[in-house]
Structures are given as structure tokens and as C-alpha cells.
Amino acid sequence: MKYRLMLAVKCTVFIAVALICVGTVNNILIPKNYFNQNWPTTNTYTDFYKLEKNTVDVLLFGSSHAASSLNPQVIYDTYGIRSYNLSCEQQSPVITYFWLREALKYQSPSVMVLDTYTFHKYIDCYVYNNMNSSEAHVHKALDCMKLSPLKVEAGMAIEKVDPTQIGLSFPLLNIRYHSRWKSLGEDDFSLKEMVEHGGIKGFTALGGVSEGAKDITFKAEDAEAAEAEPMVKIADEYLGKIVDLCRDKKIELVFINIPCGEPIERYKATKEYADAHGIPFFDFNEEELYHEIGYNREKDLISHPNYHGAEKVSLYIGKLLRDRYHVPAFKDLSFDKSREVYEHRVKNLDLQEMTDAYQYLNRINDPDYAVFALVPNKIGECIDKSFADEWHNLGFTVDLREVSDGEKYCAAKADSMTEKHTTDDFVFSGSIRNGLEMYRFTIDTTNMSKKYHKYSMFVAGAECGSHNPGINIVVYDTDFRMIVDKVNINTTIPEMTMTRY
């Protein structure tokens, strides 16, 4: 009996240790998408689990359109309403349904806002399955869900919809990622640190504009004459499950479609479904609503709404939640932390849009930024005292007015200050973030043909060198662990034109 007891204990310990090891390895092998990327899905879902229970009154769901349009920070800062955005790229209604069920284990929202974009088939250039989503994006949504019977159920449901996917690869991630150890990087071993840094309550802040883009809207009254475009089969099936779950939990369900140029035929199909089920539907492609929020496709949209456009959509949604659904305001300190991340992200996006070289040098004089510069061989004579002073304020000592055409100049403000001003070729390197990232400059003009001359500025694993005349500048954010801007300032012309490359 004693021997059997000891054997049972040993077996139990062995199984426990094996499970811990497998779990640890799985967490490492999962592809990570943090706040230092455009679509920080890992932060979206891991941050959700850090919330205090029953502190979210509104859940926001949908595709990348919703992820980049619905900003809980703006809603909270303006109306005091606590919301969380559980959207992700290509979020199929299947994923929405299972993440809603997962979210309801921890939160008791009174309202759910659902983006309708994936109710219809993606454009023809996408080759997808019945999930109406790629396998990679399905995994991005489910990989961070906690292991539970629900996750197993979700995997089996996905396999049923799309038999090319393996249902058990969702709870047993090593099935999907067993060979990913070959491409592991720093982010794979810093999950806790990157999650503790915080996200923006699931929101993705984007920058950029669409110069010359025209408004694309329709009038609601014209829908009567339009032919409704059928929803994808999976949307019709799983929307029913979502509607029933919301009614069972007494959650008000709201449909929205963000300003994205969606045609009236899709509006009509969604409106008919919404009306049949008593669900309010707000389509911002409808002309009156589009203009009510002051949207401008040229200024507020890149491929998705930029953070300016998101603010306009979010302010409308926040007002709707307050006035129509009477969602109360609460003080929540977690939004103070997410505000810091949001403002930092906006700072980087604004930097990428600057066109004044003098203001730019002043802006990058920031403790969060490491700065790298390379002048290959032609700097010109248009640098004035103000520009040289701004460069000096960054901590560099060389007077740029004394660098002549044909000379080489490079500089780094990273773990230490480094400058090279010479007529000779050179190679030298250094580090960022206390040696965790490296940079290297190489100028090699030994080849007789100028087109084969090498002007390399290698920063954090990326080649940022250029033959462009003037000063090539790379800005690396040491907090976000990413290159945030690469710009050429053409100091050979009086306009000092700035060009991103």
C-alpha cells in the first residue's frame, strides 16, 4: 500500500511538472502582438484578464474596423463610461460569440456594441474559408484565451466551420507552433513585462491620412430600391447565438458600421436583420450620420480610421451610451495607466506627420527616443544657425555647417553619445536599451562604381541606410521598443524637405 501511494504521488508530481512545462513552452511559442505593433492583439486579450471583476459596463466587439474606431479611453475621458474593446483583425462572428461568453465569466456589461463588417464576405481578392477569416487571425484572437472547456469548445466549433483548421490546436498550442522556436525573439520571453506595460483597453491607434480621398456615403431612403447583399452563412448562424445570449444576460445589443465606404446593399441586409430582431443599427456610411460626426475621409482615414477619425466615432458612441442607454459614469484608475500609453502612441503618430525640420529636431529631443543620423556624402549649404542649434540641443557636438560635401557624418544618441565626422570609410557599432538592441554604421566607398557604395545604418534589426542627399534620421522609441520614424531632411535645398522612407 505504501509503495502504491508513493507511486501515485510520483505520477501526480510528474504530470503536474509536465503540464507546467508544456504550459510555459506554449506561452513562449505563441506569436506576440504588443502595443509596439499596429494591431496589439496580445495586449487586447491579456490586458482584459487583468481587469477587476465587474468593472466593464460596455463591451465593444468586431473586426479591425472596430479595433481602430472604438476608443474606450476617449469614451471614458469624455463621459466616464467604462468600456473595453475586444475586437481584432478579421473577427468572425464565431470568435465574437466565444469571446463574449469568455468575457461574461468576468464582467457583467449592460451594453454590447458590435461592428457589422464581417457579416458579409471580404472582397474577392481575399481567399478565405467559411469562417470568413484567415487561420492566422483566428489564432490571434483565441491563442490568449485562458485554457478551459470553453476554449476546447471554440476550437471544435472552428474546425466544424472550417475543416482545414485543427480544433485541438487552440487548447494545445504546441500543435500549431511546434516549429516556431526557430524564430523566437526578445518579445517572446517578456510577456509579463509587456503586458504590465499596458495597452489602450483593446484600442488600436493608427496614424496617416488619405490625401485626395472622396467621401463615400449613401442615403438611407435609397435602401428601399437596393437589392440586399446576403450575409455569409456563418454570420447568420452565430448572430443568432449572440442575440440569444445577450437577451438571456439582459445585455442591450447595438450594431454599428464605421465609415469605410460600405455599399448600401450591405446596409440593407444588416438593417433588415437588425429590425427583425429589434436591434438598433447605426451605419456611419449613411450620409446624415456621416456628416453628423464631422467625418472626413481624406483627413480621418488611412486604410482604417486614424485616431482622429476614431475619436469622432467614439464620441458619438459615448454620447449614445450615456443618453439612450443611461450607462453611468464611474471613476476607474486603470484608465489613468491606459491614458499614458495612448498619449505616448499619439506622440509617435504625430511625429510621423511632422513636415517642419526645425520643429522635428525639437520634438525628437525626448528621453523616450534614441536618435540616429547618417550623412552619406552630400549635406549641402542650406543649414542655418537655428537648425545647427537644434542639432546641438540634441546633445551632438559637431556643427553641421562645418560638414562639407564629400565628407561622411553619422551620429547616435543611444546608450551613449557617438559622432563620426571624417573623409574616411568606417564601421562602428553600439547598443540601445542597455545592450538589448544593437545599431551599426557602415560606410564603404571602395568600389569604383558609386551605385555600389555602401551607406548602411542598421538599427534594431532593420536596415535604415540611404543614399539620399542631406541627413537621414532614424528615431527609435526605447519605451515602445520600436523604430517610430525614418526621415530624410534634404539640407541641400532651402525648403529642407522632409521625406519618409
N, C-alpha and C positions, 0 to 999 in steps of 0.2 A: 504493500500500500504506500509506504514511504517513497519507494522508488518511482511508483507511478505518479505520485504527487509532484516529485521533483522534475520528472519528465514533462508533466503538464505545465509546470512553471517555466521551464526552459523553452518549451514550444511557444508559450504565450509571449515570453520576452523576445524570442527570435522573431515572431510575427510582428510584434509591436515595433521593434527596431527596423525590420524590413519595410513596414508601412511608412515609418518616419523618413527613411532613406529615399523611398520612391517618391513620397510627397515633396521632399526637398529638391530632388532632381527634377521633378515635374515643374516646380516653381521656377527653377533656373532655366529650363528649356523653353518655357512659354515665350514667344516673341513679345517684347515690351514696347509700349507706345505711351510715353510720358508727356508731361507738359512741355518738353523741349521739342515736340513734333507738332505738326498741324492738327493731327487727329489723335489726341491723347486718350485712347480708349482704356488703357490700363489704369490711368488715374480716374477715369469716369466711374469704373466699377469698383475698384479697390477703395477709393475715397468714400463711396456710398456706404460701405460696411463700417466705416469709422464714425458715421453719424450717430448721435444719441437716438435711442428709440423714440418713435412718435414725435419727431421734431420737423417732419416734412408734411406740409399741408397740400402741396400740389406736385404731382409727378408729371414730367414732360417726356414724351416718347416720340420716336420717329427716326428718319434716316439722317444722313449728314446734313440735309437741309435744316432739320430741326436742331441738330447739334450746333450749327453755326448761326442759328437765328434766334434761339430762345435762351436768353442770358439771365439766369437766376440772380446774378449779382445786381443787375440793373433793376430787376423786379423788386428785390429786397431793399436796395438803397432808396428807391423811389416810394415804394408802398409798404415796406416792412413785411412782405409776404415771403414765407419760407418755401422755396421750391427746389427741385433737383432735376437735372436733365439726364435721363438715362438713354438718350439717343446715341446712335452710332452709324457709321457708314453702311449704306445699303441694308438698313434694319428691316428684315422681313417681318410681316405680321406674326409669323411663328415665333420669332425671337421676342417681339414685343409682348406676346402673350405669356411666355415663360418668364421673362424678366419682371413682368407685372406681378406674377404670382410670387416670385422670389422677393420682390420689394415689399409685398404686403406681409411678409414674415416679420418685418422690422418697422414698417411705417404704416400709418393709418390716414392716408390722404383723403381729402373731401372732393378733390377735383383731379381729373387726368386730362391732359391736353395731348392730342395725338396728331402728328403730321401725317398727311394722306398720300405723300408722294409715291410710296411703294405699293399703293393699292393697285397701281397699273404697271404694265410691263415697262422695263427700261428700254431706252431707244435701241434700235435694231443693231447698232454696232457692238452692243454688248451681247455676248453669247452666254446666257445663264440657264439655269435649270428651273424646275418648278418652285424652288424656294424664292425665285426672283432675286437672288443674291449669290455672290461667289462664295466658294467654300472658305477662302481666306477670311472674308468678312464675317461669315457665320462664326468662325473660331474666335475672331477678335471680340465678338460680343459675348461668347459663352465661356471662354477659357478662364476668365477671372471669377466666374460664378463659383460659390463655395460648393464643395462636394456634398451631395445629398441625394436622396431618392428623386427629387425634382430634377436635378441635373441629368440623372440617368434617363428619366422620362423624356426630357427635352431631346437628348441625343437620339433616342429611339424614334421620336416623332420626326426629327430631321431626316433620319435615314429612310423613314417611310415616305416622306415627301420627295426626297432625292436619294435614290438607292446608290448613287455613286459615292456618297459620304458614309463613313463608318460611325454608327451611333455610339459605340463604346469608346471612340477616340475623344469624346468630350469629357467623360468622367476619368478615363485612363489616358491622360495626355501623352504618355510616352509612346503610344501607338502612332500618333500623328507627328511627334517631334523627336523620335528616337535618334535621328541623324543630325540634329541641329547643333550638337556640341561642337561641330567644326566651325561654326560661325559665331560663337559666343563672344560678347564684348563686355565692357565695364557695366553697362546698364543692366545686364542680366544678373549681376551679383550685387546690385544695390537697390533692390525692390523696396525694402523698408525705408531707406533714406529718401528715395524718390517719391514714395507715397506720402511720407511725413512732410515733405516739402509742400504738398497740397496742389490741388487743381482748382478749377473755377466752377465747382458744382456741376461738372459734366459739360460745360460750355466750351466750344472751340472758337477762339477769337481769330479771325482772318483779316488780312490787310489787302491792299491793292484795289484798283478801280478798273472799269471797263470803258475806256475813252471811246466816245462815239456811239456807244450802245443806245438803242432806242427803246422807249417804254413799250412793253407788250402786255396789253390788257384786253379785257372783253367786258361787255355789258351784260349784267345778269339777265335782263329781259330777253336777250337774244338766245338764251339757252333753250327756250321752248322749240325753236326751229332747228336746233342742232341734234345730231344723232349721237346718243350716249356711247362712249367707248367702254366696253365691258371691263370690269376689274379682272385681275388674274384670279384663277381658281382658288389659290391658297389664301388670298386676301378675304374672299367671301366667306370661306370656311372659318378662318381664325378670327375674323372680325366678330363673328357670332359668339365665339368663346369670350372675347374681350368684353363685348357688350353685356353678356350674361354675368360675367364676373364682376363688372362694375356695378351692375344693378344689385347683385347679391350683397356686395360690400357697401352699398349706398354711396357710390362714388359718381359724381357728375362727370360725364364724358363729353369732351369738346373736340371737334375736328377742326384742324386748320390746314391751310396750304400756303406756304410762304411765297413771296414774289419771285417767281422763277420762270415766267413765260409759259406756264402750263396752258394747254388749249381748253377751249370751252367744252369740248366733247368729254374730257375727263371731269371737268367741273360738274357737268350734268349728271354723270353716272354717280359720282360721290354724293351730290346733293340729293338725288333720288333715294340713295341708301340712307343717308342721314335723316331725311324727312320721314322715311318709312319707320325708322327706329327712334324718332323723337330726339335726335342728336343735333345740337347747334353746329353749324358749319361756317367757318369764316375763311374765305378764299381771298388772299391778298392780291391775286391776279385780277380780281374783279375791279373794274375801273374806279368805282366810287370808293371802295375800301383802300385801294392802292394809293389814291390821292389823299385820302383822309389821314394816313400816317405820314404823308410827305415823302414817299419813297421816290427815289430817282435811280433808274437802272444804271446810268453812267457813273454815278458817284457812290452808290451803295452796294454794288455787286461786282464780284470778280467772276469766278465760276459759281460761287455761292455768295450769300450776303456777307459783306465785310462787317467789321464790328460796329461801324456807323449804321449800316442797314439793320443789323441785329438789334441795336438799341431802339430803333423806330418800331420794329415788330414787338419787342419785349415790353415797351411802354404801353402799347395798346393792350397786350395780353394782361399785363399787370392791372391796368385800369378795369378791364373786363372782370378779372378775378375779384377785385375789390367791390365794384359796383353791382355786378349781376349775381355773383356767387357769394358775396359777403365773406370772403376769406379774410380772417382777422390778421392784424399785424402783431408780430412778436419780436422781442429782442433775442438775437442769436449771435453769440460771439464767434461762431465758426465762420461767419461771413466776413469778419474782420481779416481773417487769415486769407480767405479766398480773394478778398479785395486786393491784398498786396500782390498776389500772383497775377491777377487781372491787370492791375496798373503797370506791373513790370512787363507783361506781354504787350500791352498797348504802347509802352515806351519803345519797345523794339520795333513794333509795326510802324510807328510814327517816324522812327529813324530811317526806315527803308523808303519813306516817301519824301524825305528832305531833298531839296534841289539847290539850296544856297550853301556854297562850300564853306563860307566863314561860320555860319550858324552850325553847320555839320561838325566842324572841328570842335566847336564849343560844346556841342551835345555829347560827343563821344568821350569827353573828359569826365568820365563817370567811373566810380570804383568798381562797378559790376563788369566793366569792359576791359578786355585785353585788346591792344591795338597793334596791327602790323602794317608796314608800308614798304613799298618797293618802287624805286625809280629805275627802270631798265637802263636808259641811256639818253633820254631827251626830256628835260624838265621845262625848258623854255624860259622866258624872261618876264612872265606876267605875274609872278608872285610879288605882292607888295608887303609893306611893313605889317599891316593888320593880319594878313594871312600868316606871315612868319611868326608873329607874336602868339597867335592862337596855337601854332605848332609848338612853340616854346612852352606854352602853358600846359601842354600835354606831358611835359617832362623831358622832351628831347632838347638836345643842346646845339645841334647843327643848325646854322642859319640857312634855310632853304634857298635864300637868294644867292648864296655862295656856291651852290651846286651847279656846275656847268654842264652843258650838253656833252655827251660822250663819257661823263663820269657816272659811276654807279653809286646808288644810295639805297640803304634799307634800314629799317628801324623796327624795334619790337618793344612794346610796353606790356610785359607779361610778369613772370615771377621775378624778373629783374629788367632793368632798362638797358637796351643794347642798340648801338648805332654803328653802321659802317658807311664811310664816305671815302671812295677810292677810285682809282682808274684801273685797278687790277680785278681779275676774276676772283671769286671766293666761294667758300662753302662754310656755313656755320649754323649751329642749331641751339635750341634752348627748350624750356618747358613752360607749361601753363598749369595752373592749379596744383602747385607743389609737386610737379613731376608726373602728374597723372595723364597729361596730354603733351604732345611734343610739337614743335614747329622747326622748320628748316628752310634756310635761304640758300639758293644755288644760282650763281651767275657764271656761265661758261660760254665764252665767245671765241673759243679756239678754232671752231670750224670756219673755213674761208667763206662759206655761204651764210649770209645774215639770217636767212629764213630758218637755219638750223641752230642759231644761237639760243641758249637756254636761259630763261629768266624764271626761275621757279621760286614760289612762295608757298610752301607746304604747311598747312595749318590744320591741326586736329584731324588728320587723316584725309584732308581734301587738298587738291592742287588748286591754288588761287593765284598763280603767276599769270602774267600777261605781258604782251609786247606793246600795250597801249602807251602812247606818249603821256607824260605827266606823272601823277602819283597814283598808284594802285593801293587801296586801303582795304584791309580786312578787319572787321570788328567781331570779336568772339566774346560771348556772354559767359562769364565764369560761373554765374549762379545757375543759369539755364543750361549750361554745358553745350553750347551750340554756336556756330557761326551765324550771326544775325544780319550781316550785311557785307557785300563785296562791291566796292565802287571805285571807278576811275575818275579822278578830278583832272581834267585836261588843263594843266597850267601853262600850256603853250599858246593859249588863246585868251584874250581879255575876258570873255564870258565865263571862264572857269567852269565849263560844262561838266556836269556830273552824270556818269553813265553806269548803271548797274550791269554787272557781267557775271 
